[in-house]
Amino acid sequence: MTDSPITFVGLGAIGTPMAQRVAAAGFAVTGVDTFDAARERAAALDIPAVASIADAPAAGTVVVMVATPDQLDALVAEATAASVVADRTWVIMSTVGPDAVARAAERLTTAGARVVDAPVTGGVARAMTGELVIFAAGAEADLATVADLLAAMGAARVVGAEIGRGQSVKVVNQHLCSVHLVAAAEALALGASLGLDRAEVLDLVAGGAAGSWMLSDRAPRMLQGEDAPVLSSIGIFVKDSGLVADAAASAGAEVPVLVAARERLLRAADAGLERRDDSSVIETYPSAAH
């Protein structure tokens, strides 16, 4: 147990249970989120929260779980202006892509900080149980410093010393998640087109060779339709699949299957589903209504 101060930035659907796990491990957590509702939700869970990192404790480790590269850039700029960067370890756990984390790390280290690149996978369910997989990259000493912190949230898989390698592994992860998500929706829609009951199809195929984690996790929510809880939005997957496409383009890699899946996700966003659960991508298939 430890009372080491942790500033946890980003109290969204996955950030809040992550912060809870950190607090339960004995760390003194202060949340940061610009949304009143997020701060109120954190306060109800006995996690004090403020609207700006400038108002959080000026010492201790910073955990970052913002949603987008632009939000990360804005956070770093705000922290730099408030002089709360130096002599701290910043653990960037958001999915923002290799370029954004490298850009943030350069500014943070120039201002005297240490940086660990540690995006996560596992979704809200595993965030709640502390079973996230964490793709951690950074200097050996910095990784050792935050080992107990990361252990409170899940299993850290060290992928190298270079900042950006964690994000690169997450890009590969999100390629597969994007493709598997859309494939699950398309397969259930196909079943409906063939006159099959979608729930029965899911029960029959999920445990076999056609199964995937995304199928087992998202397909039940696809069957719920508009009643599905928003655990990960279409907008997040539009962002993440875009990061995959950008990284692939920078590397000269061909990703035609990802491009097809991204087109379907963009279609869902254009249909007004951006804030709905990502399982609602199935609604872009007319047969899904059966």
Secondary structure, 3 states (H helix, E strand, C coil): CCCCEEEEECCCCCHHHHHHHHHHCCCEEEEECCCHHHHHHHHHCCCCEECCHHHCCCCCEEEECCCCHHHHHHHHHHHHHCCCCCCCEEEECCCCCHHHHHHHHHHHHHCCCEEEECCEECHHHHHHHCCEEEEEECCHHHHHHCHHHHHHHEEEEEEECCCCHHHHHHHHHHHHHHHHHHHHHHHHHHHHHCCCCHHHHHHHHCCCCCCCHHHHHHHHHHHHHHHCCCCCEHHHHHHHHHHHHHHHHHHCCCCHHHHHHHHHHHHHHHHHHCCCEHHHHHHHCHHHHC
